[in-house]
Amino acid sequence: MTWLETIIIAVVEGLTEFLPVSSTGHMIITQSLLGMESTPFVKAFTVIIQFGAILSVICLYWRRFFYPETMKTKGYTWWQAIWRFYLRLIVGVIPAVVLGLAFNDFIESNLGNVTLVAVMLIIGGVFMLFCDRIFNKGSEDTPLTYKRAFIIGLIQCVSMIPGVSRSLATIVGGMAQKLTRKAAAEFSFFLAVPTMFGATCLEGYKLISHGDGNLLMEGNNLAVLLLGSVVAFFVAILAIKFFINFVAKYGFQAFGWYRIVVGAAILLLGLAGYELKMVD
């Protein structure tokens, strides 16, 4: 990968990972337009730089991760508050772990289905045009119980279909559980940390188990990964700040129209004979 390709892919990752627009769909377009060669390292790169995005969430919400608000509002001790916060994340990520392992072959076989990605982008976009009407705004007094965390995690599994968007699935899941748009979006960010960390570790394991672990040390690959992670980190911080403020004020319609345009663009490019494909 060139330095320019590294920066562009990292910017796209940072911008789209936490927005309900499908980072998968954007990676398809970006990698195809750049004419990037399909290699094991490029595939690993797109997953491993998610670690930078993970750190952006921890950086922005460090108080929630290390000093949960329940200490102040409920009078819990530090250990009790930490336990309650992280247990909700564990409960929320269990469905993704179980179903991800159970349907791994199905997921892998459909990652390269560009038409499926485009169709799901459009369907998700149409849904987002009306989701503010379908779900009430929710209440700030709605508690995030273990049951609600599990249901949100279960709905997150819909994003295993390429093009759905993990962020969209978890935010909609949160709103369906009577959380406010802001609260649903924030829990989506928190839930991304163990989910994406697991995906990053899994990709690293695949590289090592398949004998490609030395790829990380070849040439400037390690420097490329570092640069990509740093760029994704800073861009994700900006994207999260923008998204929280925007969605709290205006809802999801703008993102719905955007998804429809991107999905339609993928389909039209395919019909025009321009081959778009995932890195495999």
C-alpha positions as CSV (number, residue, x, y, z in Angstrom):
1,M,0.0,0.0,0.0
2,T,1.2,3.5,-0.7
3,W,1.1,6.2,1.9
4,L,-1.7,8.0,0.1
5,E,-3.8,4.8,-0.1
6,T,-3.2,4.3,3.6
7,I,-4.4,7.8,4.5
8,I,-7.5,7.6,2.3
9,I,-8.6,4.2,3.6
10,A,-8.0,5.3,7.2
11,V,-10.0,8.5,6.7
12,V,-12.9,6.5,5.2
13,E,-12.7,4.0,8.1
14,G,-12.7,6.7,10.7
15,L,-15.6,8.6,9.1
16,T,-17.9,5.6,8.5
17,E,-17.3,3.1,11.3
18,F,-19.5,4.9,13.8
19,L,-22.0,6.5,11.4
20,P,-25.0,4.4,10.3
21,V,-23.9,4.4,6.7
22,S,-22.0,1.1,6.4
23,S,-18.2,1.2,6.4
24,T,-18.3,-2.0,4.3
25,G,-20.1,-0.2,1.4
26,H,-17.7,2.7,1.5
27,M,-14.7,0.4,1.6
28,I,-16.0,-1.3,-1.6
29,I,-16.2,2.0,-3.4
30,T,-12.9,3.4,-2.1
31,Q,-10.8,0.3,-2.7
32,S,-12.2,-0.2,-6.2
33,L,-11.8,3.4,-7.2
34,L,-8.2,3.3,-5.9
35,G,-7.6,0.1,-7.9
36,M,-6.0,-1.5,-4.9
37,E,-4.7,-5.0,-5.3
38,S,-6.4,-7.7,-3.3
39,T,-3.8,-9.0,-0.8
40,P,-4.0,-10.6,2.7
41,F,-2.3,-7.5,4.1
42,V,-4.8,-5.1,2.6
43,K,-7.6,-7.1,4.1
44,A,-5.9,-7.2,7.5
45,F,-5.2,-3.5,7.3
46,T,-8.8,-2.6,6.9
47,V,-9.7,-4.6,10.0
48,I,-6.7,-3.8,12.2
49,I,-7.0,0.0,11.9
50,Q,-10.3,-0.3,13.6
51,F,-8.2,-0.4,16.7
52,G,-7.6,3.3,16.2
53,A,-11.3,3.9,16.0
54,I,-11.8,1.8,19.3
55,L,-9.3,4.1,21.1
56,S,-11.2,7.2,19.9
57,V,-14.3,6.0,21.8
58,I,-12.3,5.3,24.9
59,C,-10.7,8.7,24.7
60,L,-13.9,10.6,24.2
61,Y,-15.8,8.6,26.9
62,W,-13.0,7.8,29.3
63,R,-15.1,8.8,32.3
64,R,-17.8,6.3,31.4
65,F,-15.2,3.5,31.0
66,F,-13.3,4.3,34.2
67,Y,-15.6,6.3,36.3
68,P,-19.2,5.3,35.4
69,E,-22.0,7.8,36.2
70,T,-23.9,5.3,38.3
71,M,-21.4,6.0,41.1
72,K,-22.8,9.5,41.4
73,T,-26.4,8.8,40.6
74,K,-26.9,5.5,42.4
75,G,-24.3,5.7,45.1
76,Y,-22.5,2.6,44.0
77,T,-18.9,2.0,44.9
78,W,-16.3,2.3,42.2
79,W,-16.1,-1.5,41.8
80,Q,-19.8,-1.9,41.7
81,A,-20.2,0.8,39.1
82,I,-17.4,-0.6,36.9
83,W,-18.9,-4.1,37.2
84,R,-22.4,-3.0,36.2
85,F,-21.0,-1.0,33.2
86,Y,-18.8,-3.7,31.8
87,L,-21.3,-6.5,32.4
88,R,-23.8,-4.7,30.2
89,L,-21.2,-4.6,27.4
90,I,-20.4,-8.3,27.9
91,V,-24.1,-9.2,27.8
92,G,-24.5,-7.0,24.7
93,V,-21.7,-8.6,22.8
94,I,-22.5,-12.3,23.6
95,P,-25.0,-12.6,20.7
96,A,-22.4,-11.3,18.2
97,V,-19.8,-13.8,19.5
98,V,-22.2,-16.8,19.4
99,L,-23.9,-16.1,16.1
100,G,-20.6,-14.8,14.5
101,L,-18.9,-18.2,15.2
102,A,-22.0,-20.2,14.2
103,F,-22.5,-18.4,10.8
104,N,-18.8,-17.5,10.1
105,D,-18.8,-19.4,6.8
106,F,-22.0,-17.7,5.6
107,I,-20.7,-14.3,6.6
108,E,-17.4,-14.8,4.8
109,S,-19.0,-16.1,1.7
110,N,-21.2,-13.0,1.4
111,L,-18.6,-10.3,2.2
112,G,-17.8,-10.0,-1.5
113,N,-21.4,-9.7,-2.6
114,V,-21.4,-6.1,-3.9
115,T,-25.0,-6.3,-5.0
116,L,-26.2,-7.4,-1.6
117,V,-24.3,-4.5,0.0
118,A,-25.9,-2.0,-2.3
119,V,-29.4,-3.4,-1.8
120,M,-29.0,-3.4,2.0
121,L,-27.7,0.2,1.9
122,I,-30.8,1.3,0.1
123,I,-33.2,-0.8,2.3
124,G,-31.5,0.6,5.4
125,G,-31.7,4.1,4.0
126,V,-35.4,3.9,3.3
127,F,-35.9,2.5,6.9
128,M,-33.9,5.5,8.3
129,L,-36.2,7.9,6.6
130,F,-39.0,6.7,8.8
131,C,-37.4,5.3,11.9
132,D,-37.8,8.6,13.9
133,R,-41.6,8.2,13.3
134,I,-41.6,4.5,14.0
135,F,-39.8,4.8,17.4
136,N,-40.7,7.4,19.9
137,K,-37.9,9.8,21.0
138,G,-37.5,7.7,24.2
139,S,-36.9,8.9,27.7
140,E,-33.7,10.0,29.5
141,D,-35.1,8.1,32.5
142,T,-35.1,4.7,30.6
143,P,-32.6,2.5,32.3
144,L,-30.2,0.4,30.3
145,T,-31.0,-3.0,31.9
146,Y,-29.2,-6.2,31.2
147,K,-32.2,-7.4,29.2
148,R,-32.1,-4.2,27.0
149,A,-28.4,-4.6,26.5
150,F,-28.9,-8.2,25.4
151,I,-31.7,-7.3,22.9
152,I,-29.6,-4.5,21.4
153,G,-26.7,-6.9,21.1
154,L,-29.1,-9.4,19.4
155,I,-30.3,-6.8,16.9
156,Q,-26.6,-5.8,16.3
157,C,-26.2,-9.3,14.7
158,V,-28.3,-8.1,11.7
159,S,-25.2,-6.1,10.7
160,M,-23.5,-9.4,9.9
161,I,-25.3,-9.0,6.6
162,P,-22.9,-6.8,4.5
163,G,-24.3,-3.3,4.0
164,V,-26.6,-3.1,7.0
165,S,-24.2,-1.2,9.3
166,R,-23.4,-2.2,12.8
167,S,-24.0,1.3,14.0
168,L,-27.4,1.5,12.4
169,A,-28.5,-1.9,13.9
170,T,-27.4,-1.0,17.4
171,I,-28.8,2.5,17.4
172,V,-32.2,1.3,16.1
173,G,-32.0,-1.5,18.7
174,G,-31.5,1.1,21.4
175,M,-34.4,3.3,20.2
176,A,-36.6,0.2,20.0
177,Q,-35.8,-0.3,23.7
178,K,-37.1,3.3,24.5
179,L,-33.6,4.9,24.7
180,T,-33.2,8.4,23.4
181,R,-31.3,8.8,20.1
182,K,-28.3,10.1,22.0
183,A,-28.3,7.3,24.6
184,A,-28.8,4.7,21.8
185,A,-25.9,6.2,19.8
186,E,-23.6,6.3,22.8
187,F,-24.3,2.7,23.8
188,S,-23.6,1.8,20.1
189,F,-20.2,3.3,20.5
190,F,-19.5,1.5,23.8
191,L,-20.6,-1.8,22.3
192,A,-18.3,-1.3,19.4
193,V,-15.3,-1.5,21.6
194,P,-15.4,-5.2,22.5
195,T,-17.0,-6.1,19.2
196,M,-14.3,-4.4,17.1
197,F,-11.5,-5.4,19.4
198,G,-12.6,-9.0,19.0
199,A,-12.6,-8.6,15.2
200,T,-9.2,-7.1,15.2
201,C,-7.8,-9.9,17.4
202,L,-9.5,-12.5,15.1
203,E,-7.9,-11.0,12.0
204,G,-4.5,-11.0,13.7
205,Y,-5.0,-14.7,14.6
206,K,-6.0,-15.6,11.1
207,L,-2.8,-14.0,9.7
208,I,-0.6,-15.9,12.2
209,S,-2.5,-19.2,11.9
210,H,-2.3,-19.1,8.1
211,G,1.4,-18.3,8.1
212,D,1.0,-14.7,7.0
213,G,2.1,-13.2,10.4
214,N,5.4,-12.1,8.9
215,L,3.5,-9.8,6.5
216,L,3.2,-7.3,9.4
217,M,7.0,-7.0,9.5
218,E,7.6,-6.9,5.7
219,G,8.8,-3.6,4.2
220,N,6.9,-0.6,5.6
221,N,3.8,-2.6,6.5
222,L,4.1,-2.0,10.3
223,A,4.5,1.8,9.6
224,V,1.5,1.7,7.3
225,L,-0.6,0.0,10.1
226,L,0.5,2.6,12.6
227,L,-0.2,5.5,10.3
228,G,-3.6,4.1,9.4
229,S,-4.6,3.5,13.0
230,V,-3.5,7.1,14.0
231,V,-5.4,8.7,11.2
232,A,-8.5,6.5,11.9
233,F,-8.3,7.6,15.6
234,F,-8.4,11.3,14.9
235,V,-11.0,11.1,12.2
236,A,-13.2,8.9,14.3
237,I,-13.1,11.4,17.1
238,L,-14.4,14.2,14.8
239,A,-17.0,11.8,13.3
240,I,-18.4,10.8,16.7
241,K,-18.6,14.4,17.9
242,F,-20.4,15.5,14.7
243,F,-22.8,12.5,14.8
244,I,-23.9,12.9,18.4
245,N,-24.7,16.6,17.9
246,F,-26.3,16.1,14.5
247,V,-28.5,13.2,15.3
248,A,-29.7,14.6,18.6
249,K,-30.9,17.7,16.8
250,Y,-32.0,16.5,13.4
251,G,-32.5,12.7,13.5
252,F,-31.6,10.2,10.9
253,Q,-33.2,11.3,7.6
254,A,-30.1,12.9,6.2
255,F,-28.2,9.6,6.7
256,G,-31.0,7.7,5.2
257,W,-30.9,9.7,1.9
258,Y,-27.1,9.4,1.9
259,R,-27.3,5.6,2.2
260,I,-29.8,5.5,-0.7
261,V,-27.5,7.6,-2.9
262,V,-24.4,5.4,-2.1
263,G,-26.3,2.2,-2.7
264,A,-27.8,3.4,-6.0
265,A,-24.3,4.6,-7.1
266,I,-22.9,1.1,-6.5
267,L,-25.7,-0.5,-8.5
268,L,-25.4,2.0,-11.3
269,L,-21.6,1.6,-11.5
270,G,-22.1,-2.2,-11.8
271,L,-24.7,-1.8,-14.5
272,A,-22.3,0.5,-16.4
273,G,-19.7,-2.2,-16.4
274,Y,-17.4,-0.8,-13.7
275,E,-16.4,-3.8,-11.5
276,L,-16.6,-3.1,-7.8
277,K,-15.4,-5.7,-5.5
278,M,-14.4,-6.3,-1.9
279,V,-10.9,-7.1,-0.9
280,D,-10.8,-10.9,-0.4
